[in-house]
Amino acid sequence: MLYSQELKEKQERSNNSSLLEKSLTQSESLRDYVSEKFIYFSTNIDNFLSNKPDDKIYDNPSYIHIEQSFEKKQGQSIGSTTNFRIRLKLPKVKEKYKIEIWNKKERNDKSNDLRVEDPNSEEGVSAGITYMDKIKEYLNFSSGIGVKIKLDKFEPYAKASISKQINYTNDWIVDLSERIFFSDKNGFDSTSSFEIYKIYSKVYKISNYNEYFWNEKERDDNFYNSIRVYQTLSKKRYLSYVLSASSNNNSSTLSVKNYQAYVSYRYYIKKWLYYDVIPRYSWGRVDDFNSNHAIQINFGMFFGKK
């Protein structure tokens, strides 16, 4: 009788649930199933590469991240892009190794920042294996090899990066990073970055991020500078306020090409499901620095451990 009453209550709650709640419940079951299979696949890859098979399923941070973006710019139709990253961590081959497949090039910048005419954003799919280590407690090193997968050819690449964190006075923290990348098509390029930030409380963080990108083949020099304020509204809701400027040597000597201001709002519907709403204004030299507005909406989902 107690069990039948519990079933009745569950049925009543189910009938009273909204369509969104029912959809999320069904989606979560599917997501958990895919995540379980993905972790199992990751473990099998780890067993194969280490040649130490067993039946243990590791609770390692392997994950799939998919994000669908929609953007409406002033005077233009709505555009959409799909970005993804698949990361396999290999505990048996040491935590220092990871296998990744992605379609958006990595940046030194750890935040989900927007750029205007970003030289680091490249289309196509890449796959590679990366080795990571701490040379010292404050010095991180990584290197990797892989291939860019395109319709007409495969393009091998090699990369390496090093980063250092310095605790400065009055709780200010400095992050220094250097990333180099070499491929047969684009030649050698490097990305140097400097960020200084301070976490004032559990709610606010202020940051000044600066980046220099250089490509040997194209002789590109690109500077990006930004001031940011991060605000944690709750465990599910986050806000970012960003002012930025970009400059390069195209048709002029490193003059500022555009300015940008935007607010990014992120809300986690579930731990594995979120959306972003990002209204922004930009002022470009090609438009005589007349203001242009746009809005971007992202929907993201994680599978696995993230």
N, C-alpha and C positions, 0 to 999 in steps of 0.2 A: 504493500500500500504506500509506504514511504517513497519507494522508487517510482511508482506510477505518478505520485504527486509531483515529484521532481521533473519527470518528463513533461507533465502538463504545464508546469511553470516555464520550462525551457521553450515549449511550443508557443506559449503566450508571448514570451519575450521575442521569439523569432517573428511572430505575426505582427508585433508592434514595431519591429525594427524598420528603419527607413531603407529605401532601395540602395543608398550609398553604403550603409552599414552591412547589408547583406552582400553587396558586391565585394567590399573589403574583406569580409570573412571568407568568402569563396576564393578571392585572390590570394589571401594569406596562406590558405591550404596549398594552393598551387605553388606559391613562392617557396614554402617550406619543403615541398617535394622536390622542386628543381634545385634548391640549395643543398639538400641532402645528397642528391645525385652528383652535384658538382663537387662537393667535398670528397665524396667517394672516388670520383674521377681523379681529383688532385692527389689523393692518397695513393692511387694505383700508379700514377706518374712518378711519385716520390719513391715507391717500392721498386719500380723498374730502373730508375736512374741510380739508386743506391745499391741495387742488387741485394736488398735485405727485406724480402717480403714477409708480411704478417697480416693479421686480420684487424689490426687496430685502426680505427678511423680517427684521425687527428683533428683536434679542435683548433685548426690553424687559420690565420687570417687570409685565406684564399677567397676571392670574391669576383663577382661580375657587376659592373656598374653601367647602367644604360640611362642616357639622358636625352630627351626629345625637347628641342628648343623651337619656339616660334617668335619671330620678330617682325614688328610693323614699324618701318621707318617713314618719316614724313615724305609724302609724295610717291611712295612705292607700295607695291602689293606685299602681302604677308609672305615672308620666307621661312623655311623650316630646315633644320639640320638635326642629324642624329649622331651623337657621340657615344662611344663605349670604351670600356677598359676591362680586360680580363686578366686577373693576377693570380698566379699559382705560387704559393709558398711551399718550400721543400724542406721540412724539418729534418728528415734523415740525411739529406745532402747538405745539412747545416742550414740554419735560418738565414745564412748570408746570401743564399741564392733565391732568385725568383724568376719565373717565366711570365711574360706579359704579351698581350695582343691589344692594340689600341688604334684609334684613327685620329687622334689629336696629339700633337707633339707636346712633350713635357716642357714645363717651364720651371725656373728657379722659384717663382712665386708660388707660395703654398696656398694662397687664397683663391677663391673662384672669381677672379677679377676679369672685367671686360676690357677689351682693347679696341681701338679704332685702327684699322689697317695693320693688324698685328703681324709682324714678319715671322713669328714662330708658329702661327696657325697654318698647317699644311693638310691638304686633303690626301686621302689614301689610307691604306691599312699597313701597319707595321707589326712585326713580331720579333721578339728577342729574349735573350737571357741576360740577367744582370747579377753581378756580384757586389755585395755591400759589406762594409766593415768599418769599425772604428779604429783609426790609427792611434788616437788617444781618446780620452773621455770627452774632449771638446772638439774633436776633429773627425768628421765623417767622410768616407771615401766610397765611391761606387764606380764600376765600369761594366761595359756590356757590349755585346755584338748581336747583330740581327739582320733582318732584311725588310725592306719596304716592298709590299706586294701591290703591283699595279697590273692593269689589264694587258699591257704590252711587254712588261719585263719585270725582273726582280732586281732590286737595287740594294746591295749589301751596305751596311753601315757599321761604324764603331763609335762608341761614346764613352766619356768619363766625366766625373764630377767630384768636387770636393767642397765641403762646407764647414764653417766654423762658427760657433756661438760664443759671444763674449758678454759676460755680465758687467755692465758699466755702472757708473755711480748712480745713486738714487733710484735703484731698481730698474734702470733702463737696460734693455737687452739689444745687442747688435748681432745680426745674422749676416755673414759673408759667404757668398757662394760663387763658384766658377764651374761652368759646364761647357765642355767642348764636344763637337759632333762632326764626324767626317763621313761623307758618302761620295760615291763615284760621280753622281750627277751634280750635286750642289757644292762639292768641295768641302773645305774646312770652314766651320763657323764656331763662334764662341759667344756665350752669354755670361756676363758678369753682373752680379747684383749686390746691393747693399740695403739692408733694412734695419731701422732702429725703431723699437717699439717699447711701450710700457703698459702693463696691465694695472689699471688703477683700482679695480675692484672685480667682483664676480660679474659685474654688469658691463663695465666699459674697458675698452682697450684702444689706444691710439697708436698709429703707425705711420712712418714715412718710408716708402719703398721706392728704390731707384734701380734702373736696369739699363745695361748697355749691350746691344746685340751687334755683332760684326760678322760679315760673310766675305771670305777671301775671293770667291769667284765673281760675285756681283759688286764687290767693293761697297757694300752697304754699311752705313753707320747709323744706328737707330738708338735713340735715348728715350726712356720712359720714366716719368717721375710722378709720384702720387702721394697724397695725404689722405689717410683713412681713419675713420672712427667706427669701431665695432661695438654693437650694443646687444647684450643677451637679455631678451625680454622674459624668457622662460626656458624650460628644457626643450621646448618644441619650436620656439619662435626666436628668430635672430634678424637683426638689422645691420646693414653696412652703409656708411656714407662715404663717398669717394669723390675727390677732386684730382684730376690728372692732366698731364700735358705730354705730347709726343713730338719728337723732332727727328729729322734725318737729313742726309746729304743729297737727296734727290732734287735736282734742279736748283739747289741753293746750298749755302754752307751752314748746315745744321741749324737752320731756322725752325721755329716751332711750327708744326704743320696742323695741329689740332689741339683743342682743349675739350675736356669732358667732365660732366658732373652727373652723378646718378645715385640713386638709393636702391639697395637690394634687400628685399624682404624674403626670408626663407621660413617655411613652415613644414614641420615633419608631421604628416598625417599618421604615420607609423614610424618605427625606428628605421624601417627599410624603404619608406616611401615619402617623398617630399615634393614641394613645388616652390618655385621662385617667381616673384613678380618684380621686374626691374625697369622702372621708368627712368629715362635719361635725356639729357640735353648735350649737344656737341656743337663746337664752333670750329669750322675748318678753313684753312687758308684758301683752298680752291673755291670756296663760296664767299670769299671776302669776310670770313669770320661771322657770317650771318648764322643765327641759331637754328638748329634743326633738332626736332624731338623724335623720340622713338620709345617703344616699349617692348620688352622681351619677357616671355613666360617660359619657364622650364619645368618639365616633369621628369623626376628621376626615381630610379628604383635600384635597390641592391639585392643580389642573390649571394648566399654564402655568408661568411663571417666578415663583417665590416662595422 
